[in-house]
Amino acid sequence: MQAAAILFDFDGVLIESEYASAVHIAATLTTLGHPTTPEVAIHRFTGLAGSQFVEAVTAWIGGPLPQAFREARAIEDARAVAEGVAPVAGAVAFVASLPADLPIAVVSSSTSHWINAHLAHIGLADRFGRHVYSGREHVVRGKPAPNLYLHAAAQLGVPIEACVIIEDSVVGATGAVASGGYVIGLCAATHCDADHGDRLRALGVQALAADYDEVAAILDFTPAE
């Protein structure tokens, strides 16, 4: 597969934030009287943000979102932004080795502030430049709608059909497949269990990769020296 551009999801594709987030969400809900395991949090909430995340949590607990939960999440997010989050194994080296003239973008449900802060932490801010797109800020309908991918492709000046999209979540893969891009389901981060690839394959992703070496192989890509 020859890519004219690559669109990267962020959490769980470039940084290892999804499992830590699930652990914190589960612990907070449990403390507030709603027993939740990290596995439940991963399956129910990964890839969701904003109102969709709130709706999913309220559906799980059967009532309105406690203010204490909002406050705890805000504190945890601020801590993560200040301290940084480790990159997904191989992600930084893969992005750094891409040809300098290959258009790339981030397509994420997270805020631009979150994305840009963590890109700076892992040393990739300059490579992505202004091509950081948030489903909360740059389109009316975020994931699982395809709008964010279409917007990013248009900003890069590349037809979506010529774009490779790297996604890790069911929510993201749903929108990516609907966009018409070539979707690689990445199962490299710590939140991906043994059945994760099967769930992504069922959504219609064109390829699965267990790590960034497999991504490079799918793209028939030889890293730059």
N, C-alpha and C positions, 0 to 999 in steps of 0.2 A: 504494500500500500504506500503510494507516494503522497505525502501531505503537502498541500499548498499553504497550510496554516495549522496550528495546533491550539485548541482551546482547552485550558486546564481548569477543572474544578479545583477548589482550594482545600477545604477541610477534609482530610482523609486521602487527598491526592498529593498535595504538596507539604502539608504539615500534619503531625500526629495529634490532632485535637479531638477527634471523634470519641475515642475510647475514654479519655480523661473527662470529657464533657458528660458522657453517659454515666460514668461513675459518680460524678458530682450531682447530676440530676437525680439519679437513683437514691443516693444518700440523703439529699435534701428532701425529696418527697417522702422517703421513709421516716425521717425525723419529724415531718409534719403530719404523720399519721396515715400515709398512703404507701404501704409496703411495695417497693419497686426494686427490681434487680437491674444491674447494668445491662444484662442481656435484653430485658424488656425495653429499657431506654434506647438501646441501639436499634432494635427492630421497629419501635414505634416512632422515634423522634429523629433519627439520623437523616440529615438532608433538609430538614424543615427549619424555617426561620420566621420571625415576625408573627403575624396573626395565625399562620398555619401551624406554627409550633404551639402557640397558646391553645388553639382549638384541639390539637392532638393531646396535649397534657390534660386539658379540662375533660375531654372525653374519657381519658384513662382514669382520672380520679373521681369522675362523676359529679363535678361541681366547679365553681369558679376558682380561678388560679389565686392561691393565697398571696397576699402582698409580701409575706416573708420569703416566699419562693422567688419572686421577682427581685427582691433585694439581695438574696443570696447569689442569684445568677449574675447580677450586676457586679457584685464584689468579686466573684470568681473571674468574670470576663476581664475586669480591670487588672486583676493580678496577672492573668495570662498575657495581656497586652504589655504590661510592664516588664515581666520576666522573660517572655518568649516561650515558644513551644518548639520542640524538636521537629526537624523535617522528616517526612516519610523517607525510609531508607532508599538511597539512590536518586532521590528527586533533584537535589541541588546539582549533583554531577551531571544528570541527564539534561537539565535545562541549560546548564553552563556549556555543555558540549554541542548544543544545537547551532547550526549555521547562523551567523549574525544577521543575515538577511531573511531568515525564515520568520514570518509574522507569527506572534504568539500573544495570547491574552488569557487573563483569569476570568472565569465565569462562575460566580459564587453567590449563594444565598446570604452570605455574611455581608456586613457593612464594609464600605470602602476603608473606613478607619481601621477596622480589624485586619483586613487583607493587607493594606499597605504597611501597617506596623509589623506584621509577621513576615512580610516579604523583606523588610529591612533587617529583621532579626536573622533571617537565614541567608542574607546576602544576594537576593534576587530582585530587589526593587528596580535597579537600573535596567535589567534585562526586559522586564515587563513594561516599564515606563508608565505612560498614561493609559495603557490598555488593561485596566482593571475595572471590571464591570460587576455591579451588584444587582441581584434580583430585587432588592428592596428599593434601589435608587434609580436605576437606569431603564427599567421597563415597568409597565403597569401590572403585568402578570408575571410573577417569578416562577421558579420551578414548582411543580412539574410541568408547567407550560413550556413550549419551545422558544418563547420570545427572547429570552436572554441570549441564547446561542445565536439566533438570527441577528440580534442587535450587534453582538461582538463581531460576527463575520462581516457585517456591513461596515463596521468601523474599521476593520482591517482591510476592507476592499477585496475580500475573497468570497466567492460563492460558497454557501454552506455545504454544498455537495463535495467541495474540494477540501473541506476542513476535517481534521481528526479531532474528536472530542474525547477527553480522558475523564471518566467519571467513576466514582466508587459507590454511590448510594442508589437505592431503588428510586428515590424521588428524582435524583439528577438524571439517571439513565433513562427514565421515562420521558423526560423532556428532551434529552439529547437525541434519542431515537426518533421522536416525533419531529425534530427539526430537519432531518434529512442528512445530517452529517454522518461520518463514519465513526462509530462509537467503540472505544476500547473500555471494557469494564476492568478497572484496576482493583486487585484484591491484595494489595501490598501492605496496607496499614493494619495496626493491631486490632481494630474493631471488626475485621473481616473474619468470620468463622468459616468452618469447612464447607458450609452450604451457600456461602455468599455468592460465589460465581454462578451457581445454578439459578439463583434468583435473578441475577443480572442477565444471564443467557435467556431466561424465559421472557424477558422484556424485549428481546430482539437486538441486543448489542451484537455487533459484527465479530468481535474478538474479545478474549479474556487474557489478562496478563497477571501473573502472580507477583511480578516485580518489574523494575524499570529495564532490566536487561531484556525481558520478554517484550516490553513495549518497543524497544529499539529493534528487536528482531521482527516484530509485526510490521514496523515501518520500513524494514529493510534499510536501516539507518546505520551508517558507520560514524561513530562519534568523531568530532574534529580533534586533531592532535593539539 
